[in-house]
Amino acid sequence: MLRPVLVIGAGQAGLAAGYHLQKAGVPFVMVDAGRRIGDNWRVRYDSLTLFTPRQFSTLPGLEIIGNRELYPDRDEFAAYLESYAGRFGLPVRLGHAVARVVQIDCGAFEATFQNGETIEACDVIVATGGFQVPIVPDLIARFGNEVLHLTSATYRNSRQLPDGPVLIVGDGASGRDIAIECRKLQPVILAAGKPRKLFPERFLGKSIWWWLDVTGTLRAPAESWIGRRLKRADAFPDRGNGNARLEKRGVRIVPRLVDASGNEARFADGSSANVRTIIWAVGYRDDSSWLHVPGATDQNGTFLHRAGVSPVKGLYFVGRPWQRNRASALIMGAGPDAEQIVAQLLGHKQEPAAR
């Protein structure tokens, strides 16, 4: 029996992988836990918009309808992914949450799903993305039971919050967006981490993403001088969310959260505040509990790979942050990264014949 390639995840990375597998004539099956393609976007907070304008938020072969200079919102992009799969007839099996993947005879893989089904595959492309399990620090245990805790994954909109001060821990793009939204109804405190660099949304009339793309900055390898500087800075567009703008809107910006007791939060500068709700927006970690393949993860459960290629033959990744460069974590990077991974997969298949 001919075993297909199994693509796990039908978000932007998985669909891009499917596009290039189909273009290469490789039999494959794509699975996703959602009921609809794009559900991984629909469950995020209501006001979310993409980092990048429409012209830099597309997958290979299909543009997003609308003003190229403006940003698609959550639901618009989810609908785009759904239409993308339909446009190219990609074979997506929905409602297939992976329970276990193991390696079987001859280096092939067997995936078992929570619905009891199994699929045997010659190769596996993991396209589950970099936003899987929200990180919540151990410090949460020092707060009292009267404090409501949410994450950037469980927060939907400010109407779900009780009355009282809101502390948002993490001043990345999501933390800043949520701070502005919550401030409309409640007092808001934003606890920052490392010094944050924001770059302008536009420069000389062009989107900053246009400049980063045309100069090749986004495609600089992760290990290059430019790549290392970009990674350290971890910058993103201001888009009206700079410190001065947040403070003007009434958001109190404080240093890192360092301690807590009951409903009191304490910060690195010695200041403190009583809070009713905390929204943790400090990042995500991988969920690799389903991947039972020796050598595929480290002792902390982090996926191991080099530019998307696992040390385990036949196992690949697409959609990992900094998989190859800064663009890897963006929609614009999914297509090029997937194309490279499919080329690697095909190259490995040809090796025995060459020998």
Secondary structure, 3 states (H helix, E strand, C coil): CCCCEEEECCCHHHHHHHHHHHHCCCCEEEECCCCCCCHHHHCCCCCCECCCCHHHCCECCECCCCCCCCCCEHHHHHHHHHHHHHHHCCCEECCCCEEEEEECHHHCEEEEECCCCEEEECEEEECCCCCCEECCCHHHHHECCCCEEEECCCCCCHHHCCCCCEEEECCCHHHHHHHHHHHCCCCEEEECCCCCCEECCEECCEEHHHHHHHCCHHHCCCCCHHHHHHHHHCCEECCCCCHHHHHHCCCEEECCEEEEEECEEEECCCCEEECCEEEECCCEECCCCCEECCCCECCCCCECCECCECCCCCEEECCCCCCCCHHHHCHHHHHHHHHHHHHHHHHHHHHHHHC
